[in-house]
Amino acid sequence: MAAQSQRPLYRVVLFTLLSGLALRADVVAQQPSAPPSGQYGGLSSRFIPTDIWTRMLERPEDAPSSFTVTASRDSAWVALQDAFKQLDVPLDFSDKVAGEMGTVRAKLYRRLGKAPVSDFLRCGEGISGPNADSYVVYLSVVGFVRPAQDGGTTVVALITGQAVDLPNGRNDVVPCTTTGKLEDKVAKSVIKRLGGSR
């Protein structure tokens, strides 16, 4: 008799435990996932999605991406902000503690600041010239400021984009690669402000 009276209690306890586990699994499933990120060469991004990060790394071998300055991290941070501002690169995110700033899929048409988009990105050619200058381009740029191993500060700039022929009603996406000119302009601006590099 005692064994029979314990069975319902056992079932209640078991049901409660299983319900709690199911509820916990449901809560975990509903929690927002961390932002997609990429890792490469010791750098990782909290803001750049993995697909864009991968395209950023598809660059000509001679395209500059990083340089080291003999300046503090704070000074390099301000200099990098100013360089992006001079080039009219919009900043969608800026995390000074992480040392990362940039933009994801900023919409451009024909120009970035005073220069044609084709100065900075190669998106193929059409009848009228570079697609970068006639398509809508979604620009992604990231800049990093990191302490250098032997002192000073390393600054990194990466750029990519996607072009879409929206003006002619076509939705095909054309991947873009860097020309290296934006990274070069960023480097020259930062070095000029900080008074040298090494």
C-alpha positions as a printed NumPy array, in Angstrom:
array([[  0.   ,   0.   ,   0.   ],
       [  2.795,   2.401,   0.944],
       [  4.593,   1.625,  -2.332],
       [  1.443,   2.438,  -4.323],
       [  0.945,   5.808,  -2.548],
       [  4.541,   6.82 ,  -3.367],
       [  4.07 ,   6.276,  -7.136],
       [  1.845,   9.348,  -7.685],
       [  4.302,  11.463,  -5.676],
       [  7.204,  10.108,  -7.764],
       [  5.319,  10.986, -10.949],
       [  4.597,  14.517,  -9.711],
       [  8.273,  15.099,  -8.857],
       [  9.419,  13.677, -12.199],
       [  6.879,  15.786, -14.116],
       [  7.989,  18.928, -12.247],
       [ 11.671,  18.273, -13.002],
       [ 11.017,  17.612, -16.701],
       [  8.805,  20.7  , -16.976],
       [ 11.542,  22.815, -15.412],
       [ 14.107,  21.483, -17.885],
       [ 11.791,  22.127, -20.834],
       [ 11.102,  25.679, -19.608],
       [ 14.848,  26.322, -19.193],
       [ 15.522,  25.04 , -22.726],
       [ 12.765,  27.329, -24.05 ],
       [ 14.258,  30.354, -22.251],
       [ 17.732,  29.609, -23.635],
       [ 16.317,  29.212, -27.152],
       [ 14.562,  32.591, -26.936],
       [ 17.626,  34.526, -25.797],
       [ 19.115,  36.666, -28.583],
       [ 22.252,  35.213, -30.085],
       [ 25.537,  37.102, -29.978],
       [ 26.292,  39.291, -32.997],
       [ 28.029,  37.399, -35.788],
       [ 31.744,  38.04 , -35.847],
       [ 34.914,  36.974, -37.55 ],
       [ 38.427,  36.27 , -36.392],
       [ 41.611,  36.717, -38.364],
       [ 45.216,  37.457, -37.498],
       [ 44.431,  38.131, -33.859],
       [ 41.572,  40.503, -34.734],
       [ 37.944,  39.791, -34.043],
       [ 34.897,  41.95 , -34.643],
       [ 31.829,  42.35 , -32.481],
       [ 30.023,  44.279, -35.193],
       [ 30.94 ,  42.909, -38.627],
       [ 28.893,  39.872, -39.766],
       [ 30.932,  36.848, -40.806],
       [ 30.031,  37.06 , -44.519],
       [ 31.198,  40.683, -44.708],
       [ 34.328,  39.921, -42.665],
       [ 35.259,  37.172, -45.115],
       [ 34.922,  39.576, -48.052],
       [ 37.029,  42.181, -46.237],
       [ 39.881,  39.689, -46.186],
       [ 39.679,  39.147, -49.961],
       [ 42.139,  41.876, -50.824],
       [ 44.99 ,  42.471, -53.221],
       [ 48.343,  41.506, -51.73 ],
       [ 49.684,  45.025, -52.189],
       [ 46.677,  46.7  , -50.524],
       [ 47.708,  48.156, -47.162],
       [ 45.637,  47.182, -44.147],
       [ 47.677,  47.982, -41.04 ],
       [ 50.431,  50.241, -39.812],
       [ 52.011,  51.092, -36.474],
       [ 52.384,  54.591, -35.05 ],
       [ 54.507,  55.845, -32.184],
       [ 51.542,  57.252, -30.301],
       [ 49.218,  56.285, -27.486],
       [ 46.135,  54.209, -28.14 ],
       [ 43.877,  57.171, -27.246],
       [ 45.672,  59.484, -29.681],
       [ 45.482,  56.881, -32.451],
       [ 41.762,  56.396, -31.753],
       [ 41.043,  60.101, -32.211],
       [ 43.233,  60.247, -35.333],
       [ 41.382,  57.28 , -36.881],
       [ 38.003,  58.883, -36.135],
       [ 39.181,  62.081, -37.816],
       [ 40.469,  60.166, -40.848],
       [ 37.106,  58.476, -41.362],
       [ 35.349,  61.824, -40.902],
       [ 37.552,  63.492, -43.548],
       [ 36.66 ,  60.705, -45.999],
       [ 32.934,  60.965, -45.111],
       [ 32.856,  57.351, -43.913],
       [ 29.749,  57.077, -41.722],
       [ 30.308,  55.489, -38.321],
       [ 27.464,  53.175, -37.282],
       [ 29.405,  51.744, -34.352],
       [ 32.213,  53.023, -32.167],
       [ 33.541,  51.081, -29.169],
       [ 36.606,  52.758, -27.73 ],
       [ 37.155,  50.079, -25.075],
       [ 37.267,  47.361, -27.747],
       [ 39.186,  49.663, -30.101],
       [ 36.778,  49.181, -33.007],
       [ 34.758,  51.581, -35.159],
       [ 33.099,  51.487, -38.553],
       [ 29.961,  50.969, -40.573],
       [ 27.992,  48.013, -41.93 ],
       [ 26.174,  48.238, -45.278],
       [ 26.064,  52.029, -45.536],
       [ 24.132,  52.915, -48.697],
       [ 26.086,  54.965, -51.253],
       [ 25.298,  56.175, -54.731],
       [ 28.116,  57.298, -57.018],
       [ 30.279,  59.044, -54.396],
       [ 31.956,  58.576, -51.05 ],
       [ 32.608,  62.103, -49.886],
       [ 34.125,  64.02 , -52.785],
       [ 35.474,  60.952, -54.597],
       [ 33.749,  58.458, -56.893],
       [ 33.062,  55.141, -55.18 ],
       [ 35.236,  53.421, -57.813],
       [ 38.283,  55.116, -56.254],
       [ 37.845,  52.775, -53.298],
       [ 35.974,  49.702, -54.543],
       [ 36.081,  47.499, -57.632],
       [ 32.616,  46.144, -58.414],
       [ 33.076,  45.151, -62.04 ],
       [ 32.576,  47.105, -65.254],
       [ 29.492,  47.921, -67.301],
       [ 28.815,  49.691, -70.59 ],
       [ 28.987,  53.069, -68.886],
       [ 32.133,  52.322, -66.851],
       [ 32.747,  51.08 , -63.293],
       [ 29.657,  49.577, -61.666],
       [ 30.697,  51.227, -58.406],
       [ 29.826,  54.598, -59.95 ],
       [ 26.424,  53.68 , -61.387],
       [ 25.051,  51.011, -59.027],
       [ 23.898,  51.466, -55.437],
       [ 26.775,  50.31 , -53.244],
       [ 26.452,  48.999, -49.694],
       [ 29.718,  49.936, -48.025],
       [ 31.227,  48.226, -44.968],
       [ 34.32 ,  49.627, -43.252],
       [ 35.992,  48.717, -39.987],
       [ 38.925,  50.29 , -38.187],
       [ 40.818,  48.812, -35.256],
       [ 43.222,  50.4  , -32.787],
       [ 45.378,  47.906, -30.888],
       [ 48.497,  48.136, -28.7  ],
       [ 51.568,  47.046, -30.678],
       [ 53.751,  44.248, -29.297],
       [ 56.854,  46.417, -28.975],
       [ 55.144,  49.655, -27.951],
       [ 53.218,  52.179, -29.973],
       [ 49.824,  51.459, -31.511],
       [ 48.75 ,  49.421, -34.53 ],
       [ 45.931,  50.813, -36.659],
       [ 44.008,  48.585, -39.071],
       [ 41.478,  49.6  , -41.736],
       [ 39.439,  47.148, -43.841],
       [ 36.777,  47.85 , -46.485],
       [ 34.402,  45.914, -48.706],
       [ 31.071,  46.374, -50.395],
       [ 28.272,  44.988, -52.513],
       [ 26.819,  46.703, -55.568],
       [ 23.241,  46.373, -56.827],
       [ 21.962,  47.776, -60.137],
       [ 18.864,  49.326, -58.556],
       [ 18.799,  52.307, -60.967],
       [ 18.021,  49.86 , -63.813],
       [ 15.638,  47.742, -61.755],
       [ 17.928,  44.734, -61.342],
       [ 18.547,  43.103, -57.979],
       [ 21.611,  40.989, -58.752],
       [ 24.286,  41.52 , -56.109],
       [ 27.848,  42.145, -57.304],
       [ 30.617,  41.679, -54.702],
       [ 33.189,  44.462, -54.491],
       [ 36.848,  44.338, -53.501],
       [ 39.07 ,  47.112, -52.246],
       [ 41.378,  49.149, -54.451],
       [ 43.541,  49.897, -51.393],
       [ 43.071,  53.659, -51.759],
       [ 40.815,  54.166, -48.745],
       [ 43.21 ,  52.282, -46.483],
       [ 46.116,  54.323, -47.896],
       [ 44.284,  57.601, -47.278],
       [ 43.429,  56.532, -43.735],
       [ 47.078,  55.672, -43.044],
       [ 48.356,  58.971, -44.44 ],
       [ 45.805,  60.98 , -42.464],
       [ 46.533,  59.224, -39.167],
       [ 50.315,  59.411, -39.625],
       [ 50.146,  63.101, -40.557],
       [ 48.111,  63.885, -37.446],
       [ 50.334,  61.86 , -35.122],
       [ 53.638,  62.86 , -36.668],
       [ 55.111,  59.619, -37.929],
       [ 54.999,  55.869, -37.975],
       [ 57.38 ,  52.94 , -37.746]])
